Amino acid sequence: MQQTYPYGWLIPFIPLPVPMLIGLGLLFFPTATENSRRMWSFQSVLLLSIVMIFSINLSIQQINSNSVYQYLWSWIINNDFSLEFGCLIDPLTSIMSILITTVGILVLIYSDNYMAHDEAYLRFFAYMSFFSTSMLGLVTSSNLIQIYIFWELVGMCSYLLIGFWFTRPLAANACQKAFVTNRIGDFGLLLGILGFYWITGSFEFQDLFQIFNNLIYNNEVNLLFVTFCAVLLFAGAVAKSAQFPLHIWLPDAMEGPTPISALIHVATMVAAGIFLVARFLPLFIIIPSIMNLISLIAIITVLLGATLALAQKDIKRGLAYSTMSQLGYMMLALGMGSYRSALFHLITHAYSKALLFLGSGSIIHSMEKIVGYSPYKSQNMVLMGGLRKHIPITKNAFLLGTLSLCDIPPLACFWSKDEIINDTWLYSTIFAIIAWVTAGFTAFYMFRIYLLTFEGHLNVNFQNYSGKQKIPFYSISIWGKRVSKRINKNVRLLAMSNNENSSFFSKRTYRIDNNDRTMTRLFITIAHFENKKLDSYPYESDNTMLFPLLILCLFTLFVGSIGIPFNQEGVDADILSKWITPSINILHQKSTNSTDWYEFSTDAIFSVGIGYLGILIASFLYKAPYSSLLNFDLINSVVKRGPKRILWEKMRNAIYGWSYNRAYIDSFYTRFVTVGTRGLAELTHFFDRRVIDGITNGVGLINFFVGEAMKCAGGGRISSYLFFYLLYLVICLLIFFITFIN
């Protein structure tokens, strides 16, 4: 069993052949590669499954032996400098690798159906596989240089995936926004890495932590400089995990395909920031000021994300702000030093939120049957309602994920979020109240999403959206001009000769018929329950999309059992505590949160109660069968006309204005950052063109006119030239001597 560890360095490289071979195949053998595109999706799932099995095996060994393994090999060796690359296998690595692989496999299976209509099907799987490779390389890194290399690769992959449909202006702008925002945090991360190398002289985590602890203990380092470097490191996590104030890219990232949203919001990009803080926690925990800063930023993010989700109409944006708030809970736990609680919520939230995002993809697919492909219609909850009759499997799965985030026992997120809230009461009463109230907000907006989507009646006119009005989706190949004429026998690609100018890399544009959904899928797992002849009504997704939903339902139901905080006779009884014992020992903390049934039940009453209160309020406000907004008529009948009605309307408009306009933070950045930067650039351009270039051009013009004047004044006599030259020299010498004497 122990001989498995030396092969841990293979983990990030196992999925790498898929994107490499797809890219080479599309460049040199485009016809054969496109005709066998379904084979590549199978290869992606197969290789990631191998990594998953490998990661589970390593985790079992860690639980049994409480060991940490590190494998290093030299890359650059000099007299005063040595850089080694390696692989670090510890509890944090194994937890992250299992999350990445399990969620990644389910997302890839789901994507086989979701992206089947897309012309860039192969490019999608190449990006996804390389995304998984980059994230696996990040979590297995043993030093700061490796962390930064794979950190940038994760950012590059997110840029490519968010802007996957790059012909859509919104998608192109969203990926640029995500890229630029994350560059701010990445620049801080780079400076922080260099600062800690200057302090400790090492990039390796274990050496760096030990040397830094000795320096702090012996008071041999400037605490102000150390705190500044730690803040720079934390800035990288703030950007990646969408913490305030660098959270603005997250809702716009929903312009990518839904499987990408699920992977980014669960196991890869946003989880990278939580991983980074957890990896550096032995360093941060001995700097009280940085721990307080992490907690402060986290609690602001918790509340801000919840309030911004209250009035969103786009189902994916609502889930995006929910992710932002839940990441704030994880960061809050890390800021309090609750390492176990943060990792526990990272695990439970990953599977619950993956279930919700993939469920939203199934909803969007069902809406496309009646409104065509249009993000403004197929993702707008105002046009939804009554879908429980048409997509019952998706409805039940989405309800399960919703109840989990609402903190309802015994679902997964209840155990972890309740633990974080209880730890917060011991840390700060104000923070605990905010975290507790935000749990109620979470229950409110999540149940609002569920009610607007599935309850009542469908808010679109079937006569207008019966398949006669189709909104085409244009997909363009990034690999070149040649596009297969026959991707799948049931996918009809019609060349649009009147849209030649809309292409980017290729000169051919294709219209995809989204009503044809009768393709045979790669994985057949359960029977279909939908009636495919009713194109005018939404119907359940294909088996390939339902299978991941059912697996994630099982995770949502049972994954919380690994960390139920009870022990028996002083011995850790839960799997999670045994799993992370080596990391807990490094942090010099207790290995478990010991409690009993009575104490646990007493603490859980408050968190469960606020969750049920949020659900009741959402049910009251959104229970009207034909209402897709607030049940204003019912409220207005209670609040009579007069000052109370005016106060109610002002409060309602203020809340919805705050939430729907993203707390006006984007407007602030646009007005003061974007416009200010452009104004500074224009001023600099004016100074360069008018002043710098003006001086240079002015000197040239003066010399030109002086030369012309001297040419006209010249008579051709050398004696005259010598006289004027000597006169000029005498004048210059007199000026010099007068200046020198004074």
C-alpha positions in Angstrom: 0.0 0.0 0.0 2.8 2.5 0.9 4.3 2.1 -2.6 1.4 4.1 -4.1 2.7 7.4 -2.7 5.8 7.6 -5.0 3.5 7.7 -8.0 1.5 10.6 -6.7 3.3 13.0 -9.1 1.4 11.3 -12.0 -1.9 12.7 -10.8 -1.8 16.0 -12.8 -0.4 14.3 -15.9 -2.9 11.5 -16.4 -5.6 13.7 -18.0 -3.1 15.7 -20.1 -3.0 13.4 -23.2 -6.6 14.2 -24.1 -6.2 18.0 -24.8 -2.9 17.4 -26.4 -4.2 14.7 -28.8 -7.4 16.6 -29.6 -5.4 19.7 -30.5 -2.9 17.8 -32.7 -5.7 15.8 -34.2 -7.7 18.9 -35.2 -4.6 20.5 -36.7 -3.3 17.6 -38.7 -6.2 15.1 -39.0 -9.3 17.2 -38.7 -11.7 14.8 -40.5 -10.8 11.7 -38.6 -10.8 13.6 -35.3 -14.2 15.2 -35.8 -15.7 11.9 -36.9 -14.5 10.2 -33.7 -15.4 13.1 -31.4 -17.5 11.0 -29.1 -14.5 8.8 -28.4 -12.6 11.7 -27.0 -15.3 12.4 -24.4 -15.1 8.8 -23.3 -11.3 9.1 -23.1 -11.7 12.3 -20.9 -14.0 10.5 -18.5 -11.8 7.4 -18.4 -8.6 9.2 -17.6 -10.2 11.3 -15.0 -11.7 8.2 -13.5 -8.2 6.7 -13.1 -7.1 9.8 -11.3 -10.2 9.5 -9.0 -9.4 5.9 -8.1 -5.8 6.8 -7.5 -6.8 9.7 -5.2 -9.2 7.6 -3.2 -6.5 5.0 -2.7 -4.1 7.7 -1.4 -6.8 9.0 0.9 -7.5 5.6 2.4 -3.8 5.2 3.1 -3.7 8.7 4.8 -6.7 7.9 7.0 -5.1 4.6 8.1 -1.6 5.9 8.6 -1.9 9.7 9.2 1.1 10.3 7.0 2.2 13.0 4.7 4.4 12.2 1.6 6.6 14.6 -0.4 8.6 13.7 -3.5 11.1 16.2 -4.8 13.5 16.4 -7.8 16.0 19.2 -8.6 15.3 21.5 -11.5 17.8 24.4 -11.0 20.9 24.1 -8.9 23.4 26.9 -8.2 25.8 27.9 -5.5 23.3 30.1 -3.7 20.1 29.0 -5.3 18.2 25.7 -5.6 14.8 25.2 -7.1 13.1 21.8 -6.8 9.8 20.6 -8.3 7.9 18.0 -6.5 4.6 16.4 -5.3 3.1 16.9 -1.9 0.4 14.4 -0.8 -1.3 15.4 2.4 -5.0 15.5 3.5 -5.6 18.9 1.8 -4.2 17.5 -1.5 -6.3 14.3 -1.3 -9.5 16.1 -0.4 -9.1 18.5 -3.3 -8.1 15.9 -5.8 -11.2 13.8 -4.9 -13.5 16.8 -5.3 -11.9 17.8 -8.6 -12.1 14.3 -10.1 -15.6 13.2 -8.8 -17.3 16.5 -9.8 -15.2 16.6 -13.0 -16.3 13.2 -14.1 -19.9 13.9 -13.6 -19.7 17.3 -15.4 -18.0 15.6 -18.4 -20.7 12.9 -18.6 -23.3 15.7 -18.4 -21.5 17.7 -21.0 -21.7 14.9 -23.5 -25.3 15.7 -24.0 -25.4 19.3 -23.1 -22.8 20.3 -25.7 -23.7 17.7 -28.3 -25.3 20.4 -30.5 -22.3 22.6 -30.4 -19.8 22.8 -33.3 -16.9 23.3 -30.9 -17.7 20.0 -29.0 -14.0 18.8 -29.1 -12.6 22.2 -28.2 -14.9 22.1 -25.1 -13.6 18.7 -23.9 -10.0 19.8 -24.6 -10.4 22.9 -22.4 -12.2 20.9 -19.7 -9.5 18.2 -19.5 -6.7 20.8 -19.4 -8.6 22.7 -16.7 -8.7 19.5 -14.6 -5.0 19.0 -15.3 -4.1 22.5 -14.2 -6.2 22.2 -11.0 -4.7 18.8 -10.1 -1.2 20.3 -10.6 -2.1 23.2 -8.3 -3.2 21.0 -5.4 -0.2 18.6 -5.7 2.4 21.4 -5.8 5.0 21.3 -3.1 6.4 24.9 -3.5 5.5 28.4 -4.3 6.8 28.4 -7.8 4.7 25.4 -8.8 1.7 27.0 -7.1 2.1 30.1 -9.2 2.6 28.2 -12.5 -0.5 26.1 -12.1 -2.4 29.1 -10.6 -1.8 31.0 -13.9 -2.8 27.9 -16.0 -6.1 27.7 -14.0 -6.7 31.4 -14.8 -5.9 30.8 -18.5 -8.3 27.9 -18.7 -11.1 29.9 -16.9 -10.6 32.7 -19.5 -11.0 30.2 -22.4 -14.0 28.5 -20.9 -15.9 31.6 -19.8 -15.4 33.0 -23.3 -16.1 29.6 -24.9 -18.8 31.2 -27.1 -16.5 34.1 -28.0 -18.7 35.3 -30.9 -21.2 36.5 -28.3 -20.1 40.0 -27.1 -21.3 39.3 -23.6 -19.2 36.1 -23.3 -16.1 37.9 -24.8 -16.5 40.8 -22.3 -17.1 38.3 -19.4 -13.9 36.4 -20.0 -11.9 39.6 -20.3 -13.4 40.9 -17.1 -12.6 37.7 -15.2 -9.1 37.7 -16.7 -8.3 41.3 -15.8 -9.8 41.1 -12.3 -7.8 38.0 -11.5 -4.6 39.6 -12.8 -4.9 42.1 -9.9 -4.9 39.2 -7.4 -2.3 37.3 -9.3 0.1 40.2 -9.3 -0.3 40.5 -5.5 0.3 36.7 -5.2 3.5 37.0 -7.2 4.8 39.8 -5.0 3.9 37.9 -1.9 5.7 34.8 -3.1 8.9 36.9 -3.8 8.5 38.7 -0.4 8.4 35.4 1.6 11.3 34.0 -0.4 13.3 37.1 0.5 12.4 36.6 4.1 13.0 32.8 4.4 15.2 32.0 1.4 13.0 29.0 0.5 10.1 28.2 -1.8 9.3 24.8 -0.3 6.2 24.8 2.0 7.7 22.7 4.9 11.0 24.6 5.0 9.3 28.0 4.6 6.8 27.3 7.5 9.6 26.1 9.8 12.0 29.0 9.0 9.2 31.6 9.3 8.1 30.2 12.7 11.7 30.4 14.0 12.0 34.0 12.7 8.8 35.1 14.4 9.7 33.3 17.6 13.1 34.9 17.8 11.8 38.3 16.7 14.2 38.4 13.8 11.8 39.8 11.1 9.9 43.0 10.6 6.3 42.2 11.5 4.9 45.1 9.3 6.7 43.8 6.2 5.6 40.2 6.9 2.0 41.3 7.3 2.2 43.2 4.0 3.5 40.1 2.2 0.8 38.0 3.8 -1.8 40.5 2.5 -0.4 40.2 -1.0 -0.7 36.4 -0.8 -4.2 36.7 0.4 -5.0 39.0 -2.5 -4.6 36.1 -4.9 -7.2 34.1 -3.0 -9.6 37.1 -2.8 -9.6 37.3 -6.6 -9.9 33.6 -7.4 -12.6 32.9 -4.8 -14.6 36.0 -5.6 -14.2 37.7 -2.2 -15.1 41.3 -1.8 -14.0 43.6 -3.5 -12.7 41.4 -6.4 -16.0 39.4 -6.7 -17.3 41.3 -9.7 -16.2 38.8 -12.3 -18.2 35.9 -10.9 -21.8 36.6 -12.1 -20.5 37.5 -15.6 -18.7 34.2 -15.7 -22.2 32.6 -16.2 -22.0 33.6 -19.9 -20.1 30.3 -20.4 -21.9 27.0 -20.9 -23.6 25.6 -17.7 -21.2 22.6 -17.3 -18.3 25.2 -17.2 -20.2 27.2 -14.5 -20.7 24.1 -12.5 -17.0 23.1 -12.6 -15.7 26.7 -12.0 -18.1 27.3 -9.1 -17.5 24.0 -7.4 -14.1 22.2 -7.7 -11.7 24.3 -9.7 -11.3 28.1 -10.0 -13.2 29.4 -6.9 -12.0 26.5 -4.8 -8.4 27.4 -5.7 -8.6 30.5 -3.5 -9.9 28.4 -0.5 -7.1 25.9 -1.1 -4.5 28.6 -1.2 -5.5 30.1 2.2 -5.8 26.6 3.7 -2.3 25.8 2.3 -0.8 29.0 3.8 -2.8 28.7 7.1 0.3 27.5 9.1 1.9 30.8 8.0 -1.1 33.1 8.4 -2.2 31.7 11.8 0.8 33.2 13.6 0.0 36.7 12.2 -3.1 37.8 14.1 -3.7 40.9 11.9 -3.9 38.8 8.7 -6.3 36.4 10.3 -8.5 39.3 11.4 -8.4 40.7 7.8 -9.4 37.3 6.3 -12.4 37.1 8.7 -13.5 40.7 8.0 -13.3 40.2 4.2 -15.1 36.9 4.5 -18.0 38.2 6.6 -18.5 41.1 4.2 -18.6 38.6 1.3 -21.0 36.3 3.2 -23.6 39.1 3.6 -23.0 40.8 0.3 -23.3 37.6 -1.8 -26.6 36.8 0.0 -28.1 40.2 -0.5 -27.1 40.4 -4.2 -28.9 37.0 -4.8 -32.2 38.2 -3.5 -33.6 39.8 -6.7 -31.8 38.1 -9.5 -33.9 37.0 -12.4 -31.3 34.9 -14.2 -31.2 31.5 -12.5 -27.4 31.0 -13.0 -26.6 34.4 -11.6 -28.6 33.7 -8.5 -26.6 30.5 -8.0 -23.4 32.4 -8.7 -24.1 34.9 -5.9 -25.0 32.0 -3.7 -21.6 30.5 -4.4 -20.0 33.8 -3.5 -21.7 33.8 -0.1 -20.9 30.2 0.7 -17.2 30.8 -0.2 -17.4 33.6 2.3 -18.4 31.0 5.0 -15.4 28.9 4.1 -13.0 31.8 4.2 -14.6 32.9 7.5 -13.9 29.5 9.0 -10.2 29.8 7.8 -9.9 33.3 9.3 -11.1 32.0 12.6 -8.6 29.1 12.4 -11.4 26.5 12.0 -9.5 24.4 9.5 -11.8 21.4 9.8 -15.0 23.4 9.4 -13.7 25.1 6.3 -12.7 21.9 4.6 -16.0 20.2 5.7 -18.1 23.0 4.1 -15.9 22.9 1.0 -16.8 19.2 0.5 -20.5 19.5 1.3 -21.0 22.7 -0.7 -19.2 21.3 -3.7 -21.6 18.4 -4.3 -24.8 20.4 -3.4 -23.9 23.3 -5.6 -22.8 21.0 -8.5 -26.3 19.4 -8.2 -27.9 22.9 -8.4 -25.8 24.1 -11.4 -26.3 20.9 -13.4 -30.0 21.0 -12.4 -30.2 24.6 -13.7 -28.6 23.3 -17.0 -31.4 20.8 -17.3 -34.0 23.5 -16.7 -32.4 25.7 -19.3 -32.4 22.8 -21.8 -36.1 22.2 -21.1 -36.9 25.9 -21.6 -35.0 26.0 -24.9 -37.7 23.6 -26.3 -40.3 26.4 -26.1 -38.4 29.7 -26.3 -35.4 28.7 -28.5 -31.8 29.3 -27.6 -31.7 32.6 -25.8 -30.0 33.2 -22.5 -32.4 36.1 -21.8 -35.4 33.7 -22.0 -34.2 30.3 -21.2 -32.4 31.4 -18.1 -35.0 34.0 -17.0 -37.0 32.8 -14.0 -39.7 35.3 -14.7 -40.6 33.2 -17.8 -40.5 29.9 -15.8 -43.0 28.3 -13.4 -44.9 25.0 -13.3 -41.9 23.0 -14.5 -42.5 20.4 -11.8 -45.1 18.8 -14.1 -42.7 18.5 -17.0 -39.3 17.7 -15.5 -40.0 15.9 -12.3 -36.6 14.3 -11.9 -34.8 17.6 -12.3 -37.3 19.2 -9.9 -36.7 16.6 -7.1 -32.9 16.9 -7.6 -33.0 20.7 -7.5 -35.2 20.7 -4.4 -32.7 18.4 -2.7 -29.8 20.7 -3.4 -31.9 23.7 -2.4 -32.8 22.2 1.0 -29.2 21.4 1.5 -28.1 25.0 1.1 -31.1 26.1 3.2 -29.4 24.3 6.2 -32.1 21.6 6.5 -31.0 18.4 8.3 -29.9 15.8 7.6 -28.6 17.0 4.2 -24.9 17.7 3.5 -24.6 21.5 4.0 -26.5 21.4 7.3 -23.6 19.7 9.2 -20.8 21.9 7.8 -22.6 25.3 7.9 -24.0 24.7 11.4 -20.4 23.9 12.6 -19.1 27.2 11.1 -21.9 29.2 12.7 -21.3 27.6 16.1 -17.5 28.4 15.7 -18.4 32.0 14.8 -20.3 32.5 18.1 -17.0 31.7 19.9 -15.0 34.1 17.7 -17.2 37.2 17.5 -20.8 37.9 18.4 -21.2 40.5 15.6 -19.8 38.1 13.0 -22.0 35.3 14.4 -25.2 37.4 14.1 -24.3 38.3 10.5 -23.5 34.7 9.6 -26.7 33.5 11.3 -28.9 36.1 9.5 -27.3 35.3 6.2 -28.3 31.7 6.7 -31.9 32.9 6.6 -31.2 35.0 3.5 -29.7 31.9 1.9 -32.9 29.9 2.6 -35.0 32.8 1.3 -33.3 33.3 -2.1 -32.7 29.6 -2.7 -36.4 28.7 -2.1 -37.3 31.8 -4.2 -35.4 30.3 -7.1 -37.1 26.9 -6.6 -40.6 28.4 -6.4 -40.2 30.7 -9.4 -38.9 27.8 -11.4 -41.1 24.9 -10.6 -44.2 26.0 -8.8 -47.3 27.8 -10.3 -47.8 27.7 -14.0 -45.4 28.3 -16.9 -45.3 32.0 -17.7 -44.7 31.7 -21.4 -47.3 31.4 -24.2 -47.1 28.0 -25.7 -48.8 29.2 -28.9 -46.0 31.7 -29.4 -43.2 29.3 -28.4 -44.2 26.1 -30.1 -41.1 25.6 -32.1 -42.2 27.9 -34.9 -40.1 30.8 -33.6 -36.5 29.6 -33.3 -33.7 31.7 -32.0 -30.6 30.2 -33.6 -27.3 29.8 -31.9 -24.2 30.4 -34.0 -21.2 28.3 -33.2 -17.8 28.8 -34.9 -14.8 26.5 -34.9 -11.7 28.0 -33.5 -9.4 25.4 -35.1 -9.7 26.5 -38.7 -11.9 26.9 -41.8 -12.7 23.3 -42.3 -15.8 22.1 -40.5 -17.2 18.6 -40.7 -20.4 18.3 -42.8 -21.7 15.5 -40.6 -20.9 15.8 -36.9 -23.9 13.7 -35.8 -26.6 12.2 -37.9 -29.3 14.0 -36.0 -27.6 17.4 -35.7 -28.4 19.6 -38.7 -25.8 22.2 -39.5 -27.0 24.7 -42.1 -24.4 27.1 -43.6 -25.5 30.7 -43.4 -24.2 32.4 -46.5 -25.5 35.8 -45.4 -23.4 35.8 -42.1 -19.9 35.6 -43.4 -18.8 38.6 -41.5 -19.8 37.2 -38.1 -17.0 34.6 -38.0 -13.7 35.1 -36.1 -11.3 32.4 -37.0 -13.4 30.6 -39.6 -15.4 32.1 -42.5 -18.3 29.7 -42.1 -21.1 30.2 -39.6 -23.5 27.5 -38.7 -27.0 27.5 -37.3 -27.9 24.8 -34.8 -31.4 23.4 -34.6 -32.0 23.0 -30.9 -35.4 21.3 -31.2 -33.7 18.1 -32.4 -32.8 16.4 -29.2 -33.2 12.7 -30.1 -29.5 11.8 -30.3 -28.2 8.5 -28.9 -26.0 9.2 -25.9 -22.8 7.7 -24.8 -24.0 6.6 -21.3 -27.4 4.9 -21.1 -28.4 4.5 -17.5 -32.1 5.0 -16.9 -35.2 5.1 -18.9 -36.6 8.2 -20.5 -39.9 9.6 -19.1 -40.4 12.5 -21.5 -42.6 12.6 -24.6 -40.4 13.7 -27.4 -43.3 14.5 -29.7 -44.5 17.5 -27.5 -42.1 20.1 -28.8 -44.3 22.9 -27.5 -43.8 21.8 -23.9 -40.7 21.4 -21.8 -39.6 17.8 -21.2 -37.1 16.0 -19.1 -33.4 15.9 -20.2 -31.7 12.9 -21.7 -30.2 10.1 -19.6 -26.7 11.4 -19.9 -27.7 14.6 -18.1 -30.0 12.9 -15.5 -27.3 10.3 -14.4 -25.0 12.9 -12.9 -27.9 14.5 -11.1 -28.9 11.3 -9.4 -25.3 10.6 -8.3 -25.0 14.1 -6.9 -28.3 13.5 -5.1 -26.7 10.6 -3.3 -23.6 12.7 -2.4 -25.9 15.5 -1.1 -27.8 13.0 1.1 -24.8 11.1 2.6 -21.5 13.1 2.2 -22.3 15.0 5.4 -21.9 11.8 7.4 -18.1 11.9 7.0 -17.9 14.9 9.4 -20.6 14.6 12.0 -18.9 16.1 15.0 -19.2 13.3 17.6 -16.5 11.2 19.2 -16.5 8.1 21.3 -14.5 7.9 24.5 -12.1 10.6 23.4 -11.3 8.9 20.1 -12.2 10.6 16.8 -15.2 8.8 15.4 -15.8 10.8 12.2 -13.8 10.1 9.0 -13.0 13.8 8.3 -11.2 14.2 11.7 -9.0 11.2 11.1 -8.4 12.3 7.5 -7.1 15.7 8.3 -5.2 14.8 11.5 -1.7 15.5 10.0 -2.7 19.0 8.9 -4.4 19.7 12.3 -1.1 18.6 14.0 0.8 21.1 12.0 -1.6 23.9 13.0 -1.3 22.7 16.7 -5.1 22.5 17.1 -7.5 20.0 18.4 -8.3 17.2 16.1 -12.1 17.3 16.5 -14.9 19.3 17.8 -16.2 17.0 20.6 -19.9 17.4 21.5 -22.9 15.4 22.5 -26.4 15.0 21.1 -28.0 17.5 23.5 -25.4 20.2 22.9 -25.5 19.7 19.2 -29.3 19.8 19.1 -29.4 23.0 21.1 -26.9 24.7 18.8 -28.7 23.4 15.7 -32.1 24.8 16.7 -31.0 28.4 15.8 -29.5 27.6 12.4 -32.3 25.3 11.4 -34.9 27.8 12.7 -33.6 30.7 10.7 -33.5 28.4 7.6 -37.1 27.5 8.0 -38.0 31.1 8.6 -36.4 32.0 5.3 -38.3 29.2 3.5 -41.6 30.4 5.1 -41.1 34.0 4.0 -40.2 32.9 0.5 -43.3 30.7 0.3 -45.5 33.6 1.5 -44.1 36.1 -1.0 -43.9 33.8 -4.1 -46.8 31.4 -3.5 -49.2 33.0 -6.0 -49.7 30.4 -8.8 -49.3 32.9 -11.6 -46.9 35.3 -9.9 -43.3 35.4 -11.1 -42.4 38.4 -8.9 -43.3 39.2 -5.3 -46.9 38.7 -4.3 -47.4 42.4 -4.1 -51.2 42.3 -4.2 -51.4 40.2 -1.0 -48.9 42.5 0.8 -50.6 45.7 -0.4 -54.0 44.4 0.9 -52.4 44.2 4.3 -50.4 47.4 4.1 -53.1 50.1 3.6 -52.5 53.3 1.7 -50.7 56.0 3.6 -47.3 56.5 5.1 -46.9 52.8 5.8 -47.5 52.0 2.1 -45.0 54.6 1.0 -42.4 53.3 3.5 -43.0 49.7 2.2 -42.6 50.7 -1.4 -39.4 52.6 -0.7 -38.0 49.7 1.3 -39.0 47.3 -1.5 -37.5 49.4 -4.2 -34.3 50.0 -2.2 -33.8 46.2 -1.6 -34.5 45.3 -5.2 -32.4 48.2 -6.5 -29.5 47.1 -4.3 -29.7 43.5 -5.3 -30.5 43.7 -8.9 -27.9 46.5 -9.6 -25.2 44.4 -7.8 -24.9 46.8 -4.9 -23.8 49.5 -7.4 -20.3 48.2 -7.0 -19.9 47.6 -10.8 -21.1 51.1 -11.4 -18.6 52.4 -8.9 -15.8 50.5 -10.7 -17.0 51.7 -14.1 -17.2 55.4 -13.0 -14.1 55.7 -10.9 -11.8 53.0 -12.0 -12.5 52.4 -15.7 -13.3 56.0 -16.6 -10.5 57.2 -14.4 -8.0 54.9 -15.9 -9.1 55.9 -19.4 -8.9 59.6 -18.4 -5.4 59.1 -17.1 -4.4 57.3 -20.2 -5.7 60.1 -22.4 -3.9 62.7 -20.3 -0.7 60.7 -20.5 -1.2 60.4 -24.3 -1.8 64.2 -24.6 1.4 64.9 -22.5 3.4 62.5 -24.6 2.2 63.8 -27.9 2.0 67.6 -27.1 4.8 68.1 -24.6 7.4 65.4 -25.1 7.0 65.1 -28.8 6.5 68.9 -28.9 9.8 69.6 -27.3 11.6 67.2 -29.6 9.9 68.5 -32.7 10.4 72.1 -31.5 14.2 71.6 -31.2 14.3 70.2 -34.6 12.3 73.1 -36.1 14.5 75.7 -34.3 17.7 74.0 -35.7 16.1 74.0 -39.1 15.2 77.7 -39.1 18.6 78.7 -37.6 20.3 76.6 -40.3 18.2 78.3 -43.0 18.9 81.7 -41.6 22.7 81.1 -41.4 22.6 79.7 -44.9 21.0 82.9 -46.2 23.4 85.1 -44.2 26.5 83.3 -45.5 28.7 85.1 -48.0 31.2 82.4 -48.8 34.2 84.1 -47.1 36.1 81.8 -44.7 37.5 84.8 -42.7 33.9 86.0 -41.9 33.0 82.5 -40.7 36.0 82.4 -38.4 35.2 85.8 -37.0 31.6 84.9 -36.1 32.8 81.6 -34.7 35.3 83.2 -32.4 32.8 85.9 -31.4 30.3 83.1 -30.5 33.0 81.3 -28.5 34.1 84.4 -26.6 30.4 85.2 -25.7 30.0 81.6 -24.4 33.2 81.8 -22.3 32.2 85.1 -20.8 28.8 83.7 -19.8 30.5 80.7 -18.2 33.0 82.7 -16.2 30.3 85.1 -15.0 28.2 82.2 -13.9 31.2 80.5 -12.2 32.3 83.6 -10.3 28.8 84.3 -9.0 
